[in-house]
Amino acid sequence: CSYLWQFLITLLEDSRYKDIISWIDKKERIFKLRNPTAIAHLWGYHKNNDTMNYEKLSRGLRYYYTKGILAKVPRQRLCYQFLDDTDKIAKSELK
């Protein structure tokens, strides 16, 4: 996984990580970060970045807002929605 969104989907699809990230509504592609600190640590480990924290990870999530990949779910803390299917997202990242 070279992109944060791919990494998040990998975690979401792996039941070992259900305590730190989970689908709220898989059909609508809405998910919740249950332990954002742990997710940031795993992302940092994956990217070989010892200084990764949730503040930096959330900057990456906000970047996806402008790309139309991700949106914050209103009035719900740490809940996000993938706005497009992953095949379309992958193609847009390659541009």
Biotite code that builds the C-alpha atoms (Angstrom):
import biotite.structure as struc

atoms = struc.array([
    struc.Atom([0.000, 0.000, 0.000], chain_id="A", res_id=1, res_name="CYS", atom_name="CA", element="C"),
    struc.Atom([1.641, 3.187, -1.101], chain_id="A", res_id=2, res_name="SER", atom_name="CA", element="C"),
    struc.Atom([-1.355, 5.448, -0.395], chain_id="A", res_id=3, res_name="TYR", atom_name="CA", element="C"),
    struc.Atom([-3.016, 6.162, 2.928], chain_id="A", res_id=4, res_name="LEU", atom_name="CA", element="C"),
    struc.Atom([-6.471, 5.308, 1.570], chain_id="A", res_id=5, res_name="TRP", atom_name="CA", element="C"),
    struc.Atom([-5.210, 1.864, 0.456], chain_id="A", res_id=6, res_name="GLN", atom_name="CA", element="C"),
    struc.Atom([-3.689, 1.308, 3.880], chain_id="A", res_id=7, res_name="PHE", atom_name="CA", element="C"),
    struc.Atom([-6.974, 2.204, 5.594], chain_id="A", res_id=8, res_name="LEU", atom_name="CA", element="C"),
    struc.Atom([-8.920, -0.204, 3.379], chain_id="A", res_id=9, res_name="ILE", atom_name="CA", element="C"),
    struc.Atom([-6.401, -2.944, 4.150], chain_id="A", res_id=10, res_name="THR", atom_name="CA", element="C"),
    struc.Atom([-6.942, -2.379, 7.873], chain_id="A", res_id=11, res_name="LEU", atom_name="CA", element="C"),
    struc.Atom([-10.723, -2.230, 7.435], chain_id="A", res_id=12, res_name="LEU", atom_name="CA", element="C"),
    struc.Atom([-10.767, -5.559, 5.594], chain_id="A", res_id=13, res_name="GLU", atom_name="CA", element="C"),
    struc.Atom([-8.594, -7.312, 8.208], chain_id="A", res_id=14, res_name="ASP", atom_name="CA", element="C"),
    struc.Atom([-10.555, -8.416, 11.285], chain_id="A", res_id=15, res_name="SER", atom_name="CA", element="C"),
    struc.Atom([-7.401, -8.210, 13.430], chain_id="A", res_id=16, res_name="ARG", atom_name="CA", element="C"),
    struc.Atom([-7.735, -4.415, 13.350], chain_id="A", res_id=17, res_name="TYR", atom_name="CA", element="C"),
    struc.Atom([-11.448, -4.131, 14.194], chain_id="A", res_id=18, res_name="LYS", atom_name="CA", element="C"),
    struc.Atom([-10.609, -2.559, 17.568], chain_id="A", res_id=19, res_name="ASP", atom_name="CA", element="C"),
    struc.Atom([-8.786, 0.366, 15.947], chain_id="A", res_id=20, res_name="ILE", atom_name="CA", element="C"),
    struc.Atom([-10.773, 0.897, 12.712], chain_id="A", res_id=21, res_name="ILE", atom_name="CA", element="C"),
    struc.Atom([-14.090, -0.488, 11.532], chain_id="A", res_id=22, res_name="SER", atom_name="CA", element="C"),
    struc.Atom([-16.856, -0.073, 9.017], chain_id="A", res_id=23, res_name="TRP", atom_name="CA", element="C"),
    struc.Atom([-19.923, 1.768, 10.285], chain_id="A", res_id=24, res_name="ILE", atom_name="CA", element="C"),
    struc.Atom([-21.763, 1.217, 6.993], chain_id="A", res_id=25, res_name="ASP", atom_name="CA", element="C"),
    struc.Atom([-19.737, -0.761, 4.474], chain_id="A", res_id=26, res_name="LYS", atom_name="CA", element="C"),
    struc.Atom([-22.300, -0.317, 1.696], chain_id="A", res_id=27, res_name="LYS", atom_name="CA", element="C"),
    struc.Atom([-22.050, 3.477, 2.052], chain_id="A", res_id=28, res_name="GLU", atom_name="CA", element="C"),
    struc.Atom([-18.264, 3.190, 2.622], chain_id="A", res_id=29, res_name="ARG", atom_name="CA", element="C"),
    struc.Atom([-18.443, 4.914, 6.040], chain_id="A", res_id=30, res_name="ILE", atom_name="CA", element="C"),
    struc.Atom([-15.836, 3.956, 8.610], chain_id="A", res_id=31, res_name="PHE", atom_name="CA", element="C"),
    struc.Atom([-14.651, 5.029, 12.038], chain_id="A", res_id=32, res_name="LYS", atom_name="CA", element="C"),
    struc.Atom([-11.149, 5.415, 13.424], chain_id="A", res_id=33, res_name="LEU", atom_name="CA", element="C"),
    struc.Atom([-11.579, 3.817, 16.857], chain_id="A", res_id=34, res_name="ARG", atom_name="CA", element="C"),
    struc.Atom([-7.970, 4.343, 17.902], chain_id="A", res_id=35, res_name="ASN", atom_name="CA", element="C"),
    struc.Atom([-6.424, 7.039, 15.691], chain_id="A", res_id=36, res_name="PRO", atom_name="CA", element="C"),
    struc.Atom([-3.137, 6.993, 17.618], chain_id="A", res_id=37, res_name="THR", atom_name="CA", element="C"),
    struc.Atom([-2.651, 3.280, 16.905], chain_id="A", res_id=38, res_name="ALA", atom_name="CA", element="C"),
    struc.Atom([-3.556, 3.764, 13.238], chain_id="A", res_id=39, res_name="ILE", atom_name="CA", element="C"),
    struc.Atom([-1.039, 6.606, 12.943], chain_id="A", res_id=40, res_name="ALA", atom_name="CA", element="C"),
    struc.Atom([1.617, 4.432, 14.573], chain_id="A", res_id=41, res_name="HIS", atom_name="CA", element="C"),
    struc.Atom([0.924, 1.573, 12.120], chain_id="A", res_id=42, res_name="LEU", atom_name="CA", element="C"),
    struc.Atom([0.982, 3.969, 9.150], chain_id="A", res_id=43, res_name="TRP", atom_name="CA", element="C"),
    struc.Atom([4.280, 5.403, 10.385], chain_id="A", res_id=44, res_name="GLY", atom_name="CA", element="C"),
    struc.Atom([5.725, 1.914, 10.751], chain_id="A", res_id=45, res_name="TYR", atom_name="CA", element="C"),
    struc.Atom([4.496, 1.013, 7.259], chain_id="A", res_id=46, res_name="HIS", atom_name="CA", element="C"),
    struc.Atom([6.068, 4.163, 5.763], chain_id="A", res_id=47, res_name="LYS", atom_name="CA", element="C"),
    struc.Atom([9.214, 3.893, 7.921], chain_id="A", res_id=48, res_name="ASN", atom_name="CA", element="C"),
    struc.Atom([8.393, 7.194, 9.644], chain_id="A", res_id=49, res_name="ASN", atom_name="CA", element="C"),
    struc.Atom([9.030, 7.086, 13.391], chain_id="A", res_id=50, res_name="ASP", atom_name="CA", element="C"),
    struc.Atom([7.560, 10.555, 13.923], chain_id="A", res_id=51, res_name="THR", atom_name="CA", element="C"),
    struc.Atom([4.101, 9.801, 12.504], chain_id="A", res_id=52, res_name="MET", atom_name="CA", element="C"),
    struc.Atom([1.237, 10.852, 14.774], chain_id="A", res_id=53, res_name="ASN", atom_name="CA", element="C"),
    struc.Atom([-2.486, 11.425, 14.396], chain_id="A", res_id=54, res_name="TYR", atom_name="CA", element="C"),
    struc.Atom([-1.997, 15.112, 13.630], chain_id="A", res_id=55, res_name="GLU", atom_name="CA", element="C"),
    struc.Atom([0.114, 14.232, 10.586], chain_id="A", res_id=56, res_name="LYS", atom_name="CA", element="C"),
    struc.Atom([-2.167, 11.368, 9.560], chain_id="A", res_id=57, res_name="LEU", atom_name="CA", element="C"),
    struc.Atom([-5.222, 13.629, 9.727], chain_id="A", res_id=58, res_name="SER", atom_name="CA", element="C"),
    struc.Atom([-3.486, 16.091, 7.409], chain_id="A", res_id=59, res_name="ARG", atom_name="CA", element="C"),
    struc.Atom([-3.328, 13.260, 4.875], chain_id="A", res_id=60, res_name="GLY", atom_name="CA", element="C"),
    struc.Atom([-7.015, 12.530, 5.383], chain_id="A", res_id=61, res_name="LEU", atom_name="CA", element="C"),
    struc.Atom([-7.920, 16.197, 4.856], chain_id="A", res_id=62, res_name="ARG", atom_name="CA", element="C"),
    struc.Atom([-5.879, 16.210, 1.632], chain_id="A", res_id=63, res_name="TYR", atom_name="CA", element="C"),
    struc.Atom([-8.252, 13.531, 0.324], chain_id="A", res_id=64, res_name="TYR", atom_name="CA", element="C"),
    struc.Atom([-11.228, 15.887, 0.904], chain_id="A", res_id=65, res_name="TYR", atom_name="CA", element="C"),
    struc.Atom([-9.960, 18.167, -1.864], chain_id="A", res_id=66, res_name="THR", atom_name="CA", element="C"),
    struc.Atom([-9.370, 15.213, -4.188], chain_id="A", res_id=67, res_name="LYS", atom_name="CA", element="C"),
    struc.Atom([-12.941, 13.969, -3.768], chain_id="A", res_id=68, res_name="GLY", atom_name="CA", element="C"),
    struc.Atom([-11.737, 10.690, -2.295], chain_id="A", res_id=69, res_name="ILE", atom_name="CA", element="C"),
    struc.Atom([-12.835, 11.095, 1.309], chain_id="A", res_id=70, res_name="LEU", atom_name="CA", element="C"),
    struc.Atom([-15.258, 13.198, 3.346], chain_id="A", res_id=71, res_name="ALA", atom_name="CA", element="C"),
    struc.Atom([-15.744, 13.769, 7.041], chain_id="A", res_id=72, res_name="LYS", atom_name="CA", element="C"),
    struc.Atom([-19.101, 12.473, 8.259], chain_id="A", res_id=73, res_name="VAL", atom_name="CA", element="C"),
    struc.Atom([-20.915, 15.463, 9.791], chain_id="A", res_id=74, res_name="PRO", atom_name="CA", element="C"),
    struc.Atom([-21.475, 15.485, 13.564], chain_id="A", res_id=75, res_name="ARG", atom_name="CA", element="C"),
    struc.Atom([-19.599, 12.221, 14.081], chain_id="A", res_id=76, res_name="GLN", atom_name="CA", element="C"),
    struc.Atom([-16.165, 12.210, 15.607], chain_id="A", res_id=77, res_name="ARG", atom_name="CA", element="C"),
    struc.Atom([-13.486, 10.280, 13.686], chain_id="A", res_id=78, res_name="LEU", atom_name="CA", element="C"),
    struc.Atom([-15.949, 9.028, 11.049], chain_id="A", res_id=79, res_name="CYS", atom_name="CA", element="C"),
    struc.Atom([-15.155, 9.284, 7.359], chain_id="A", res_id=80, res_name="TYR", atom_name="CA", element="C"),
    struc.Atom([-16.659, 8.196, 4.071], chain_id="A", res_id=81, res_name="GLN", atom_name="CA", element="C"),
    struc.Atom([-14.966, 7.093, 0.884], chain_id="A", res_id=82, res_name="PHE", atom_name="CA", element="C"),
    struc.Atom([-16.751, 9.098, -1.805], chain_id="A", res_id=83, res_name="LEU", atom_name="CA", element="C"),
    struc.Atom([-15.944, 6.833, -4.725], chain_id="A", res_id=84, res_name="ASP", atom_name="CA", element="C"),
    struc.Atom([-15.288, 3.166, -5.213], chain_id="A", res_id=85, res_name="ASP", atom_name="CA", element="C"),
    struc.Atom([-11.694, 2.094, -4.800], chain_id="A", res_id=86, res_name="THR", atom_name="CA", element="C"),
    struc.Atom([-11.159, 1.270, -8.486], chain_id="A", res_id=87, res_name="ASP", atom_name="CA", element="C"),
    struc.Atom([-11.972, 4.854, -9.445], chain_id="A", res_id=88, res_name="LYS", atom_name="CA", element="C"),
    struc.Atom([-9.817, 6.167, -6.598], chain_id="A", res_id=89, res_name="ILE", atom_name="CA", element="C"),
    struc.Atom([-6.862, 4.079, -7.761], chain_id="A", res_id=90, res_name="ALA", atom_name="CA", element="C"),
    struc.Atom([-7.141, 5.443, -11.287], chain_id="A", res_id=91, res_name="LYS", atom_name="CA", element="C"),
    struc.Atom([-7.352, 9.045, -10.043], chain_id="A", res_id=92, res_name="SER", atom_name="CA", element="C"),
    struc.Atom([-4.229, 8.581, -7.888], chain_id="A", res_id=93, res_name="GLU", atom_name="CA", element="C"),
    struc.Atom([-2.269, 7.473, -10.944], chain_id="A", res_id=94, res_name="LEU", atom_name="CA", element="C"),
    struc.Atom([-2.923, 10.763, -12.751], chain_id="A", res_id=95, res_name="LYS", atom_name="CA", element="C"),
])
